[in-house]
């Protein structure tokens, strides 16, 4: 990078301040919200909407990222990484696994909601197994695809971590192919699915022969698909707009200094927006899923705890009976 273009020390301090501040804001509500989401969905999985399996996996992806935030905050506050190369690479890897897993599961939620509204009688309880297979396959593809991010970094400087790790030397053609694959498969394809499902759902709900006749149910269904689209656009569109420009700005290609400076200043903000979905997803569950809101209301919460303890005790008795 051209040192006369911008001061690397000032840029590093700016990025560290942004990351430390926003990750600190995300940490507590993201942790509480996703733990509560997993608890509610685990207890009431048979009562909740059909897309709950995808919501569970989305909450798991968010929780994984939130659990790595304390180490990230420590690094950005202390400008040093004393936890070893493996943990650095693993936290770096989790960031992208969370991002692309969240993108995939938001797309699956949109698809499932769309099909439930357009073809409500086609859904059977046996299709829950299909949902589980889709989730397992999605995790496998995302985890394998995101291996490229840590593998393309060199951990030769133990005091540095995350985006400050130097990149492995590659031919420009190979870099371009990886960039295009990440953008097309990891973002534009799911974006097209979300937009298409939102459009079909909104159109179906406006039709007179819609399977949902109750206006309140129609509003709730539309609220769910619109909220998925809203979280998707707010959190992931800005990052994937700046991602190729940041790749160009960090390369050795000679580009305009003001453009390079603007990209390097905006990229940390868009990357933090991509992490904000860890807080926004539980809010989406609360305002779009009646069961989630009901179970977290004050009258229902003690009953939920009592039912969970009673169910656990019943399962223990059954296990004891089987042993005897």
Secondary structure as UniProt FT lines:
FT   TURN            3..5
FT   HELIX           8..43
FT   TURN            44..47
FT   TURN            50..51
FT   HELIX           52..78
FT   HELIX           85..118
FT   HELIX           120..122
FT   TURN            125..126
FT   HELIX           127..145
FT   HELIX           147..151
FT   STRAND          153..154
FT   TURN            158..159
FT   HELIX           162..164
FT   STRAND          166..167
FT   HELIX           172..183
FT   HELIX           184..188
FT   HELIX           189..206
FT   TURN            208..209
FT   HELIX           215..232
FT   HELIX           233..237
FT   HELIX           238..250
FT   HELIX           257..275
FT   HELIX           277..288
FT   HELIX           290..295
FT   HELIX           298..323
//
